[in-house]
Amino acid sequence: MSSKTVTFLIVEDDIVDLKALQRAFEKVKVANPIRHARDGIEALDILRGTGGHEKIDFPYVVLLEGASKNSLFFRGRLESA
């Protein structure tokens, strides 16, 4: 069985929250690649490799902030795909 590195895609529009999450990852020594999207539209572009973004290969984990308008948009678009 081959093992692939899991990439984290963080969808966060607040730079302070993003930096806090990155520091937490460093503190627990998470060495996985981390990509960042400012909103759900950019996250979908990254997942699809559109809009000038390099596509993330599977496996990946998407971390969304709570029930913001952008995260609800992202979830709706992802579920309809």
Backbone bond lengths (Angstrom), bond angles and torsions (degrees), N, CA, C in turn:
res aa  C-N    CA-C-N  psi(-1)  N-CA   C-N-CA  omega(-1)  CA-C   N-CA-C  phi
1 M - - - 1.450 - - 1.524 108.89 -
2 S 1.333 116.40 127.89 1.460 119.43 179.24 1.520 110.12 -87.76
3 S 1.299 114.63 148.12 1.458 121.07 -178.61 1.523 109.20 -111.08
4 K 1.333 116.37 130.19 1.465 120.98 177.82 1.522 108.71 -114.43
5 T 1.301 114.79 151.05 1.453 120.77 178.46 1.522 109.88 -77.79
6 V 1.315 116.09 133.42 1.460 122.26 177.89 1.528 108.90 -84.93
7 T 1.328 116.23 128.50 1.465 122.15 175.91 1.522 109.06 -97.13
8 F 1.325 116.69 137.65 1.458 122.13 174.92 1.524 108.92 -96.93
9 L 1.324 116.29 129.46 1.463 122.27 172.70 1.522 106.99 -109.49
10 I 1.313 116.15 111.88 1.468 121.38 -179.27 1.526 108.05 -98.17
11 V 1.325 115.91 121.46 1.465 122.00 177.96 1.523 106.70 -103.36
12 E 1.319 115.45 103.88 1.464 120.64 -173.63 1.521 109.70 -153.21
13 D 1.325 116.46 128.46 1.460 120.05 -179.98 1.519 113.06 -95.59
14 D 1.313 117.99 -9.52 1.465 122.28 -179.23 1.530 108.99 -100.41
15 I 1.322 116.86 113.07 1.464 121.71 -176.16 1.529 111.59 -62.10
16 V 1.328 118.21 -32.66 1.466 121.32 179.06 1.526 109.90 -65.02
17 D 1.326 117.07 -45.04 1.467 120.99 178.14 1.528 110.88 -64.80
18 L 1.324 117.16 -39.50 1.465 121.06 178.28 1.520 110.68 -61.77
19 K 1.324 117.07 -47.35 1.469 120.90 179.89 1.529 111.17 -63.10
20 A 1.333 117.41 -38.05 1.469 120.55 178.32 1.530 110.46 -63.04
21 L 1.322 116.60 -41.94 1.464 120.63 178.86 1.527 110.62 -66.47
22 Q 1.320 117.49 -41.04 1.463 120.77 177.93 1.529 111.13 -63.22
23 R 1.333 117.29 -40.85 1.471 120.51 177.26 1.526 110.80 -64.13
24 A 1.330 116.81 -39.73 1.470 120.06 178.43 1.527 110.56 -63.29
25 F 1.329 117.09 -41.71 1.470 120.84 177.14 1.532 110.23 -60.82
26 E 1.330 116.81 -44.27 1.463 120.82 179.55 1.525 110.97 -63.28
27 K 1.325 116.55 -39.84 1.465 121.10 -177.84 1.530 111.69 -62.06
28 V 1.326 116.85 -38.02 1.473 119.96 -179.99 1.532 111.16 -95.95
29 K 1.343 115.33 10.82 1.461 122.89 173.46 1.535 114.04 63.20
30 V 1.333 115.98 40.03 1.468 120.88 172.32 1.526 106.47 -76.58
31 A 1.329 115.92 117.68 1.465 120.46 -175.73 1.534 111.93 -104.47
32 N 1.318 117.34 4.54 1.465 120.89 -178.57 1.528 110.68 -65.94
33 P 1.340 116.11 152.83 1.464 119.29 175.33 1.533 110.55 -62.42
34 I 1.315 115.84 142.84 1.467 121.49 178.75 1.514 108.20 -124.76
35 R 1.324 115.73 127.82 1.470 122.37 173.45 1.518 107.47 -113.23
36 H 1.311 116.49 156.41 1.462 121.47 -177.38 1.524 110.55 -129.83
37 A 1.324 115.04 136.78 1.465 122.24 171.90 1.523 107.55 -125.33
38 R 1.325 116.31 141.52 1.464 120.62 -179.38 1.524 112.92 -78.77
39 D 1.338 117.03 -23.82 1.460 119.75 -178.43 1.531 109.52 -156.36
40 G 1.327 115.64 176.95 1.458 120.81 -177.99 1.516 114.07 -62.81
41 I 1.319 117.08 -34.24 1.464 120.50 179.69 1.522 110.07 -65.76
42 E 1.326 116.36 -45.97 1.464 119.81 178.60 1.532 110.54 -65.20
43 A 1.326 117.69 -37.30 1.469 120.93 178.36 1.521 110.83 -61.48
44 L 1.322 117.00 -44.01 1.465 120.18 178.03 1.526 110.66 -63.43
45 D 1.326 117.23 -39.54 1.469 120.43 176.59 1.527 110.65 -59.95
46 I 1.321 117.31 -42.10 1.461 121.20 179.81 1.525 110.25 -66.32
47 L 1.326 117.59 -43.06 1.468 120.60 -179.51 1.527 111.98 -66.52
48 R 1.325 116.10 -32.62 1.472 120.65 -177.74 1.531 112.88 -93.52
49 G 1.328 116.90 -14.68 1.458 120.27 -176.29 1.514 112.27 74.09
50 T 1.331 117.17 34.10 1.459 122.46 179.85 1.528 109.91 -114.57
51 G 1.331 116.17 175.21 1.460 120.64 176.43 1.516 113.79 64.57
52 G 1.332 116.95 25.83 1.457 120.31 179.41 1.517 114.66 82.08
53 H 1.333 117.42 9.21 1.463 121.42 -179.36 1.525 110.76 -101.29
54 E 1.323 115.41 143.23 1.454 120.51 174.23 1.527 108.77 -74.66
55 K 1.325 116.76 133.03 1.463 122.12 -177.40 1.528 110.91 -70.53
56 I 1.323 115.20 140.60 1.466 121.29 174.05 1.522 107.70 -83.75
57 D 1.317 115.67 130.17 1.466 119.92 175.60 1.521 110.19 -80.88
58 F 1.328 115.62 150.17 1.456 121.28 175.81 1.520 107.94 -72.10
59 P 1.304 121.98 142.51 1.458 128.62 6.93 1.537 112.24 -88.65
60 Y 1.329 114.64 150.36 1.456 120.48 177.21 1.523 109.17 -146.82
61 V 1.328 114.85 159.85 1.465 122.68 176.55 1.520 106.40 -124.58
62 V 1.328 116.70 129.58 1.462 121.55 178.50 1.524 108.21 -103.75
63 L 1.326 115.69 124.30 1.464 121.62 177.33 1.520 108.27 -108.09
64 L 1.347 115.77 114.20 1.466 122.07 -179.72 1.513 110.08 -107.34
65 E 1.328 115.99 146.57 1.456 117.52 170.36 1.528 108.26 -71.20
66 G 1.305 118.23 168.06 1.465 124.90 -175.13 1.511 117.65 -42.62
67 A 1.300 117.05 -127.87 1.461 122.59 -173.22 1.520 112.19 -101.59
68 S 1.315 116.75 45.66 1.459 118.92 176.92 1.524 109.76 -73.18
69 K 1.315 116.27 163.65 1.466 121.19 179.10 1.525 110.89 -57.50
70 N 1.323 117.46 -42.23 1.459 120.80 -178.47 1.519 112.55 -67.41
71 S 1.338 118.00 -39.38 1.459 119.09 -179.66 1.523 110.93 -70.60
72 L 1.328 117.64 -34.07 1.470 119.77 176.38 1.524 110.52 -67.26
73 F 1.337 117.42 -39.02 1.462 121.63 175.41 1.523 109.71 -60.75
74 F 1.331 116.37 -47.85 1.465 121.45 -178.57 1.529 110.59 -58.92
75 R 1.322 116.76 -48.73 1.469 120.44 -179.49 1.519 111.74 -59.82
76 G 1.323 116.99 -41.98 1.462 120.69 179.88 1.517 112.07 -64.34
77 R 1.333 116.80 -42.64 1.458 120.99 179.37 1.535 111.61 -68.98
78 L 1.321 116.79 -37.90 1.453 120.57 -179.73 1.518 110.79 -68.69
79 E 1.322 117.24 -39.32 1.470 120.92 179.62 1.510 111.61 -68.83
80 S 1.344 117.96 -28.81 1.470 119.75 -178.39 1.517 112.19 -85.15
81 A 1.327 117.57 -7.40 1.477 121.19 -178.75 1.517 111.95 -80.29
